[in-house]
């Protein structure tokens, strides 16, 4: 509802709610970008070598810390969904449900991927115990765990990209964000989803195609912290 119909005490409260919610969602966008990026980099530093199982015992802390940060991103995404869903539900319930389903699907798959990464630790221990006789099958299991995480990530990002196209199309229509940001979001997530699909089919262009969407999430995070959602559209959605 519009603030012109609110009581004298309600309008400041709504403005305060808008700023607080905007900043929290913006902070979660930035936090998710940071924790998953750092976590994935730590994991990659361990599993990037051809014979990585041999070094897991020495770098186990790095691997587990990276996996923990990747898992923390799932908590961040749950927070974004919980905060963002009621804002858009009143203006587009079907789109809000698509967004919620997308986030749940993404969180589940990313969690499965992290569990695959954590399985590398006992696989490496079995590799040491088995010695040369078991080196081949343990290396295969280790490679399978790494590939499982990669596939889970790409499928999750494909779903996220497709779902967010609908979300930012709604935001463009209701003007909850400036329209240039909504257009950037739609384009960025479409390119992002395309990159994920390409990776699933073995066409390794996903990293380059994450750039527009990644820059958008950083820009959106800072925009929400500094400026927040558009007041009039937020009031109508409240």
Secondary structure as GFF3:
##gff-version 3
##sequence-region A 1 238
A	DSSP	three_ten_helix	3	5	.	.	.	ID=ss1
A	DSSP	alpha_helix	8	47	.	.	.	ID=ss2
A	DSSP	three_ten_helix	52	55	.	.	.	ID=ss3
A	DSSP	alpha_helix	60	89	.	.	.	ID=ss4
A	DSSP	alpha_helix	93	130	.	.	.	ID=ss5
A	DSSP	three_ten_helix	131	134	.	.	.	ID=ss6
A	DSSP	alpha_helix	135	174	.	.	.	ID=ss7
A	DSSP	alpha_helix	179	200	.	.	.	ID=ss8
A	DSSP	alpha_helix	206	226	.	.	.	ID=ss9
A	DSSP	alpha_helix	231	237	.	.	.	ID=ss10
###
